[in-house]
Amino acid sequence: MGIKICGMKLNTQEVAALQPDYLGFIFWEPSKRSFRGTIPELPNSIKKVGVFVDAPLEVILKKIKDCDLQAIQLHGKESPGFCKELKKLSVDIIKVFSIHDDFDFNVLEPYEDSCDYFLFDTKGKLPGGNGYTFDWKLLKNYPSTKPYFLSGGIGMEEVKEIEDFLHSSESKYCHAIDVNSRFELEPGLKDIKKLKGFISNIEFK
């Protein structure tokens, strides 16, 4: 089980010292965690993920080159064809879907051949960083074998629930746990003590 820490902005190298599998950098201007500047040098073991919301292809291409991104996370209404174009660039494509109680998992099918991972987040006012979870039991209806990231308001309070989830059939294709806003002192400034506690309490491999 991997871990992704998203919304990196103010203390990236401190977070990188915790050796997560992925660090997410948001390139969506309205976000309080929108990243500007140069990403500091990171260990090769950490994949840099660029997070975009309906960004033009040329904008994403430039960020891949300028920031040496290894993965692209798409939070908007990007089409399967758009994802397929990005997939040609030898980066991992993570397509995000916002989950709600009557979510139709059939919407995943057109993306099966155009992304490497799905990411399930909580449907809220913003495309990510809303700070609350969805009912993970809905993933009993997951019809695919594609690995996915579990996201959406995960914090220290969910440690027991995550442990239970990881022992359930719903977690069979869960590739990584994705955390963000519940581990912050302020938007973009991660709480290192909390992150250490979370990582030590869950068996990330």
Secondary structure as the mmCIF struct_conf table of DSSP 4:
data_model
#
loop_
_struct_conf.conf_type_id
_struct_conf.id
_struct_conf.beg_label_comp_id
_struct_conf.beg_label_asym_id
_struct_conf.beg_label_seq_id
_struct_conf.end_label_comp_id
_struct_conf.end_label_asym_id
_struct_conf.end_label_seq_id
STRN STRN1 GLY A 2 ILE A 5
BEND BEND1 LEU A 10 LEU A 10
HELX_RH_AL_P HELX_RH_AL_P1 THR A 12 ALA A 16
TURN_TY1_P TURN_TY1_P1 ALA A 17 LEU A 18
BEND BEND2 ASP A 21 ASP A 21
STRN STRN2 TYR A 22 ILE A 26
TURN_TY1_P TURN_TY1_P2 GLU A 29 PRO A 30
BEND BEND3 SER A 31 SER A 31
TURN_TY1_P TURN_TY1_P3 LYS A 32 ARG A 33
STRN STRN3 SER A 34 SER A 34
BEND BEND4 GLY A 37 GLY A 37
HELX_LH_PP_P HELX_LH_PP_P1 ILE A 39 GLU A 41
TURN_TY1_P TURN_TY1_P4 ASN A 44 SER A 45
BEND BEND5 ILE A 46 ILE A 46
STRN STRN4 LYS A 47 PHE A 52
BEND BEND6 VAL A 53 ASP A 54
HELX_RH_AL_P HELX_RH_AL_P2 LEU A 57 CYS A 67
TURN_TY1_P TURN_TY1_P5 ASP A 68 ASP A 68
BEND BEND7 GLN A 70 GLN A 70
STRN STRN5 ALA A 71 LEU A 74
BEND BEND8 GLY A 76 GLY A 76
HELX_RH_AL_P HELX_RH_AL_P3 PRO A 80 LYS A 87
TURN_TY1_P TURN_TY1_P6 LYS A 88 LEU A 89
BEND BEND9 SER A 90 SER A 90
STRN STRN6 ASP A 92 ILE A 99
TURN_TY1_P TURN_TY1_P7 ASP A 101 ASP A 102
HELX_RH_3T_P HELX_RH_3T_P1 PHE A 105 TYR A 111
TURN_TY1_P TURN_TY1_P8 GLU A 112 SER A 114
BEND BEND10 ASP A 116 ASP A 116
STRN STRN7 TYR A 117 THR A 122
BEND BEND11 LYS A 125 GLY A 128
HELX_RH_3T_P HELX_RH_3T_P2 TRP A 136 ASN A 141
BEND BEND12 LYS A 146 LYS A 146
STRN STRN8 TYR A 148 LEU A 150
BEND BEND13 GLY A 152 GLY A 153
HELX_RH_3T_P HELX_RH_3T_P3 MET A 156 GLU A 158
HELX_RH_AL_P HELX_RH_AL_P4 VAL A 159 LEU A 166
TURN_TY1_P TURN_TY1_P9 HIS A 167 HIS A 167
BEND BEND14 SER A 168 SER A 168
HELX_RH_3T_P HELX_RH_3T_P4 SER A 169 SER A 171
TURN_TY1_P TURN_TY1_P10 LYS A 172 TYR A 173
STRN STRN9 CYS A 174 VAL A 179
HELX_RH_3T_P HELX_RH_3T_P5 SER A 181 PHE A 183
STRN STRN10 GLU A 184 GLU A 186
TURN_TY1_P TURN_TY1_P11 PRO A 187 GLY A 188
STRN STRN11 LEU A 189 LYS A 190
HELX_RH_AL_P HELX_RH_AL_P5 ILE A 192 ASN A 201
BEND BEND15 ILE A 202 ILE A 202
#
